[in-house]
């Protein structure tokens, strides 16, 4: 596989049971966008996560402020 750089596109044609159903934010990894391709058209079926998506449910206890 060639070296990948930021901004490159990578198509994973099959992930078995490791697709979205098994995805997590382990080690603060953001989930990528999901794209469905049909013929020569593509559709975004899930937008990529942002940092805000990752931390929006976090609560900082008062004693740590």
N, CA, C and O atoms as CSV, one atom per row, in Angstrom:
chain,resi,resn,atom,element,x,y,z
A,1,UNK,N,N,0.851,-1.171,0.000
A,1,UNK,CA,C,0.000,0.000,0.000
A,1,UNK,C,C,0.897,1.234,0.000
A,1,UNK,O,O,1.880,1.277,0.740
A,2,UNK,N,N,0.577,2.232,-0.813
A,2,UNK,CA,C,1.413,3.436,-0.845
A,2,UNK,C,C,1.256,4.247,0.434
A,2,UNK,O,O,0.268,4.112,1.157
A,3,UNK,N,N,2.249,5.092,0.699
A,3,UNK,CA,C,2.189,5.964,1.875
A,3,UNK,C,C,1.021,6.934,1.732
A,3,UNK,O,O,0.804,7.497,0.659
A,4,UNK,N,N,0.277,7.125,2.807
A,4,UNK,CA,C,-0.860,8.043,2.800
A,4,UNK,C,C,-0.480,9.347,3.470
A,4,UNK,O,O,0.329,9.371,4.398
A,5,UNK,N,N,-1.067,10.424,2.993
A,5,UNK,CA,C,-0.829,11.746,3.559
A,5,UNK,C,C,-2.157,12.368,3.956
A,5,UNK,O,O,-3.210,11.967,3.461
A,6,UNK,N,N,-2.107,13.344,4.849
A,6,UNK,CA,C,-3.316,14.047,5.252
A,6,UNK,C,C,-4.025,14.595,4.020
A,6,UNK,O,O,-3.400,15.191,3.143
A,7,UNK,N,N,-5.335,14.387,3.966
A,7,UNK,CA,C,-6.120,14.847,2.829
A,7,UNK,C,C,-6.328,13.788,1.758
A,7,UNK,O,O,-7.166,13.961,0.872
A,8,UNK,N,N,-5.560,12.668,1.827
A,8,UNK,CA,C,-5.756,11.584,0.869
A,8,UNK,C,C,-7.065,10.872,1.156
A,8,UNK,O,O,-7.576,10.931,2.275
A,9,UNK,N,N,-7.602,10.210,0.168
A,9,UNK,CA,C,-8.809,9.409,0.323
A,9,UNK,C,C,-8.431,7.949,0.381
A,9,UNK,O,O,-7.517,7.505,-0.313
A,10,UNK,N,N,-9.136,7.202,1.212
A,10,UNK,CA,C,-8.886,5.775,1.343
A,10,UNK,C,C,-10.229,5.059,1.323
A,10,UNK,O,O,-11.104,5.358,2.135
A,11,UNK,N,N,-10.395,4.135,0.420
A,11,UNK,CA,C,-11.633,3.356,0.334
A,11,UNK,C,C,-11.393,1.988,0.936
A,11,UNK,O,O,-10.500,1.258,0.504
A,12,UNK,N,N,-12.193,1.640,1.937
A,12,UNK,CA,C,-12.149,0.314,2.540
A,12,UNK,C,C,-13.397,-0.397,2.044
A,12,UNK,O,O,-14.509,-0.080,2.468
A,13,UNK,N,N,-13.217,-1.333,1.168
A,13,UNK,CA,C,-14.355,-1.956,0.489
A,13,UNK,C,C,-15.105,-2.936,1.380
A,13,UNK,O,O,-16.290,-3.182,1.151
A,14,UNK,N,N,-14.458,-3.493,2.374
A,14,UNK,CA,C,-15.120,-4.413,3.274
A,14,UNK,C,C,-14.381,-4.402,4.606
A,14,UNK,O,O,-13.156,-4.509,4.648
A,15,UNK,N,N,-15.127,-4.273,5.680
A,15,UNK,CA,C,-14.512,-4.260,7.000
A,15,UNK,C,C,-15.072,-5.366,7.886
A,15,UNK,O,O,-14.761,-5.432,9.075
A,16,UNK,N,N,-15.885,-6.222,7.314
A,16,UNK,CA,C,-16.460,-7.294,8.110
A,16,UNK,C,C,-17.217,-6.734,9.293
A,16,UNK,O,O,-18.026,-5.819,9.140
A,17,UNK,N,N,-16.961,-7.277,10.474
A,17,UNK,CA,C,-17.660,-6.803,11.669
A,17,UNK,C,C,-17.006,-5.564,12.255
A,17,UNK,O,O,-17.437,-5.089,13.305
A,18,UNK,N,N,-15.984,-5.030,11.613
A,18,UNK,CA,C,-15.277,-3.874,12.148
A,18,UNK,C,C,-15.708,-2.569,11.513
A,18,UNK,O,O,-14.946,-1.602,11.523
A,19,UNK,N,N,-16.899,-2.517,10.966
A,19,UNK,CA,C,-17.454,-1.280,10.428
A,19,UNK,C,C,-18.011,-0.420,11.554
A,19,UNK,O,O,-17.568,-0.532,12.697
A,20,UNK,N,N,-18.969,0.430,11.243
A,20,UNK,CA,C,-19.508,1.370,12.221
A,20,UNK,C,C,-20.072,0.676,13.451
A,20,UNK,O,O,-19.986,1.211,14.557
A,21,UNK,N,N,-20.647,-0.504,13.274
A,21,UNK,CA,C,-21.268,-1.187,14.423
A,21,UNK,C,C,-20.261,-1.495,15.529
A,21,UNK,O,O,-20.653,-1.648,16.686
A,22,UNK,N,N,-18.998,-1.587,15.205
A,22,UNK,CA,C,-17.962,-1.868,16.203
A,22,UNK,C,C,-17.053,-0.666,16.451
A,22,UNK,O,O,-16.040,-0.791,17.140
A,23,UNK,N,N,-17.402,0.487,15.902
A,23,UNK,CA,C,-16.549,1.670,16.037
A,23,UNK,C,C,-16.613,2.225,17.450
A,23,UNK,O,O,-17.626,2.081,18.134
A,24,UNK,N,N,-15.549,2.849,17.879
A,24,UNK,CA,C,-15.520,3.491,19.188
A,24,UNK,C,C,-14.570,4.690,19.116
A,24,UNK,O,O,-13.886,4.905,18.116
A,25,UNK,N,N,-14.550,5.449,20.189
A,25,UNK,CA,C,-13.636,6.588,20.284
A,25,UNK,C,C,-12.465,6.269,21.206
A,25,UNK,O,O,-11.923,7.155,21.866
A,26,UNK,N,N,-12.083,4.996,21.243
A,26,UNK,CA,C,-10.959,4.564,22.074
A,26,UNK,C,C,-9.736,5.428,21.768
A,26,UNK,O,O,-9.434,5.704,20.607
A,27,UNK,N,N,-9.049,5.843,22.806
A,27,UNK,CA,C,-7.868,6.710,22.693
A,27,UNK,C,C,-8.196,8.030,21.991
A,27,UNK,O,O,-7.348,8.612,21.316
A,28,UNK,N,N,-9.438,8.492,22.159
A,28,UNK,CA,C,-9.874,9.789,21.607
A,28,UNK,C,C,-9.760,9.860,20.089
A,28,UNK,O,O,-9.519,10.933,19.534
A,29,UNK,N,N,-9.928,8.749,19.428
A,29,UNK,CA,C,-9.920,8.745,17.962
A,29,UNK,C,C,-11.281,9.205,17.454
A,29,UNK,O,O,-12.315,8.708,17.900
A,30,UNK,N,N,-11.281,10.134,16.543
A,30,UNK,CA,C,-12.520,10.602,15.933
A,30,UNK,C,C,-12.930,9.640,14.834
A,30,UNK,O,O,-12.086,9.112,14.109
A,31,UNK,N,N,-14.223,9.416,14.715
A,31,UNK,CA,C,-14.711,8.519,13.665
A,31,UNK,C,C,-14.754,9.275,12.337
A,31,UNK,O,O,-15.146,10.441,12.303
A,32,UNK,N,N,-14.356,8.627,11.255
A,32,UNK,CA,C,-14.371,9.284,9.945
A,32,UNK,C,C,-15.778,9.350,9.372
A,32,UNK,O,O,-16.703,8.726,9.892
A,33,UNK,N,N,-15.928,10.101,8.309
A,33,UNK,CA,C,-17.198,10.132,7.577
A,33,UNK,C,C,-17.419,8.762,6.937
A,33,UNK,O,O,-16.473,8.017,6.678
A,34,UNK,N,N,-18.673,8.455,6.693
A,34,UNK,CA,C,-19.007,7.240,5.951
A,34,UNK,C,C,-19.668,7.656,4.646
A,34,UNK,O,O,-20.583,8.479,4.629
A,35,UNK,N,N,-19.194,7.080,3.568
A,35,UNK,CA,C,-19.667,7.421,2.231
A,35,UNK,C,C,-20.193,6.159,1.561
A,35,UNK,O,O,-19.544,5.113,1.591
A,36,UNK,N,N,-21.365,6.262,0.962
A,36,UNK,CA,C,-21.908,5.150,0.189
A,36,UNK,C,C,-21.722,5.478,-1.292
A,36,UNK,O,O,-22.052,6.577,-1.737
A,37,UNK,N,N,-21.198,4.531,-2.042
A,37,UNK,CA,C,-20.960,4.731,-3.470
A,37,UNK,C,C,-21.880,3.806,-4.251
A,37,UNK,O,O,-21.945,2.604,-3.995
A,38,UNK,N,N,-22.593,4.396,-5.214
A,38,UNK,CA,C,-23.431,3.605,-6.118
A,38,UNK,C,C,-23.135,4.073,-7.530
A,38,UNK,O,O,-23.446,5.202,-7.910
A,39,UNK,N,N,-22.527,3.183,-8.297
A,39,UNK,CA,C,-22.134,3.561,-9.648
A,39,UNK,C,C,-21.093,4.668,-9.595
A,39,UNK,O,O,-20.049,4.517,-8.962
A,40,UNK,N,N,-21.383,5.790,-10.267
A,40,UNK,CA,C,-20.437,6.907,-10.263
A,40,UNK,C,C,-20.900,8.040,-9.348
A,40,UNK,O,O,-20.427,9.169,-9.475
A,41,UNK,N,N,-21.819,7.748,-8.429
A,41,UNK,CA,C,-22.309,8.753,-7.491
A,41,UNK,C,C,-21.961,8.334,-6.066
A,41,UNK,O,O,-21.851,7.145,-5.766
A,42,UNK,N,N,-21.792,9.322,-5.195
A,42,UNK,CA,C,-21.505,9.017,-3.798
A,42,UNK,C,C,-22.414,9.835,-2.903
A,42,UNK,O,O,-22.868,10.917,-3.273
A,43,UNK,N,N,-22.672,9.299,-1.720
A,43,UNK,CA,C,-23.577,9.911,-0.760
A,43,UNK,C,C,-22.952,9.832,0.628
A,43,UNK,O,O,-22.454,8.780,1.028
A,44,UNK,N,N,-22.975,10.924,1.351
A,44,UNK,CA,C,-22.505,10.921,2.735
A,44,UNK,C,C,-23.614,10.336,3.595
A,44,UNK,O,O,-24.713,10.888,3.658
A,45,UNK,N,N,-23.328,9.223,4.255
A,45,UNK,CA,C,-24.323,8.588,5.108
A,45,UNK,C,C,-24.077,8.886,6.586
A,45,UNK,O,O,-24.945,8.647,7.426
A,46,UNK,N,N,-22.906,9.401,6.896
A,46,UNK,CA,C,-22.590,9.832,8.252
A,46,UNK,C,C,-21.448,10.819,8.174
A,46,UNK,O,O,-20.410,10.525,7.581
A,47,UNK,N,N,-21.630,12.005,8.774
A,47,UNK,CA,C,-20.570,13.009,8.773
A,47,UNK,C,C,-19.455,12.596,9.724
A,47,UNK,O,O,-19.685,11.873,10.693
A,48,UNK,N,N,-18.240,13.065,9.433
A,48,UNK,CA,C,-17.116,12.758,10.314
A,48,UNK,C,C,-17.311,13.438,11.664
A,48,UNK,O,O,-17.961,14.479,11.749
A,49,UNK,N,N,-16.751,12.854,12.713
A,49,UNK,CA,C,-16.808,13.451,14.045
A,49,UNK,C,C,-15.906,14.670,14.112
A,49,UNK,O,O,-14.909,14.772,13.396
A,50,UNK,N,N,-16.277,15.584,14.983
A,50,UNK,CA,C,-15.421,16.731,15.287
A,50,UNK,C,C,-14.928,16.572,16.721
A,50,UNK,O,O,-15.416,15.712,17.454
A,51,UNK,N,N,-13.978,17.384,17.116
A,51,UNK,CA,C,-13.494,17.347,18.496
A,51,UNK,C,C,-14.648,17.639,19.454
A,51,UNK,O,O,-14.738,17.022,20.515
A,52,UNK,N,N,-15.532,18.573,19.090
A,52,UNK,CA,C,-16.678,18.891,19.935
A,52,UNK,C,C,-17.575,17.664,20.126
A,52,UNK,O,O,-18.078,17.441,21.227
A,53,UNK,N,N,-17.783,16.870,19.077
A,53,UNK,CA,C,-18.556,15.638,19.213
A,53,UNK,C,C,-17.937,14.717,20.261
A,53,UNK,O,O,-18.652,14.035,20.995
A,54,UNK,N,N,-16.624,14.699,20.326
A,54,UNK,CA,C,-15.911,13.813,21.237
A,54,UNK,C,C,-16.078,14.231,22.693
A,54,UNK,O,O,-16.169,13.373,23.572
A,55,UNK,N,N,-16.121,15.537,22.964
A,55,UNK,CA,C,-16.117,16.013,24.355
A,55,UNK,C,C,-17.429,16.627,24.818
A,55,UNK,O,O,-17.528,17.026,25.978
A,56,UNK,N,N,-18.434,16.718,23.964
A,56,UNK,CA,C,-19.650,17.451,24.324
A,56,UNK,C,C,-20.405,16.855,25.500
A,56,UNK,O,O,-21.170,17.569,26.148
A,57,UNK,N,N,-20.222,15.587,25.798
A,57,UNK,CA,C,-20.920,14.974,26.931
A,57,UNK,C,C,-20.058,14.906,28.190
A,57,UNK,O,O,-20.522,14.452,29.236
A,58,UNK,N,N,-18.815,15.351,28.094
A,58,UNK,CA,C,-17.938,15.343,29.263
A,58,UNK,C,C,-18.393,16.384,30.274
A,58,UNK,O,O,-18.874,17.455,29.906
A,59,UNK,N,N,-18.237,16.062,31.538
A,59,UNK,CA,C,-18.581,16.980,32.631
A,59,UNK,C,C,-17.366,17.097,33.526
A,59,UNK,O,O,-16.807,16.087,33.952
A,60,UNK,N,N,-16.949,18.333,33.820
A,60,UNK,CA,C,-15.825,18.570,34.703
A,60,UNK,C,C,-16.378,18.866,36.100
A,60,UNK,O,O,-17.108,19.843,36.265
A,61,UNK,N,N,-16.056,18.063,37.098
A,61,UNK,CA,C,-16.562,18.329,38.440
A,61,UNK,C,C,-16.066,19.679,38.959
A,61,UNK,O,O,-14.963,20.117,38.635
A,62,UNK,N,N,-16.899,20.322,39.764
A,62,UNK,CA,C,-16.570,21.651,40.285
A,62,UNK,C,C,-15.221,21.684,41.003
A,62,UNK,O,O,-14.496,22.674,40.902
A,63,UNK,N,N,-14.874,20.614,41.728
A,63,UNK,CA,C,-13.635,20.653,42.498
A,63,UNK,C,C,-12.387,20.672,41.616
A,63,UNK,O,O,-11.288,20.913,42.116
A,64,UNK,N,N,-12.537,20.424,40.320
A,64,UNK,CA,C,-11.401,20.476,39.401
A,64,UNK,C,C,-11.278,21.827,38.701
A,64,UNK,O,O,-10.345,22.044,37.928
A,65,UNK,N,N,-12.196,22.715,38.963
A,65,UNK,CA,C,-12.149,24.027,38.296
A,65,UNK,C,C,-11.377,25.024,39.099
A,65,UNK,O,O,-11.238,26.176,38.686
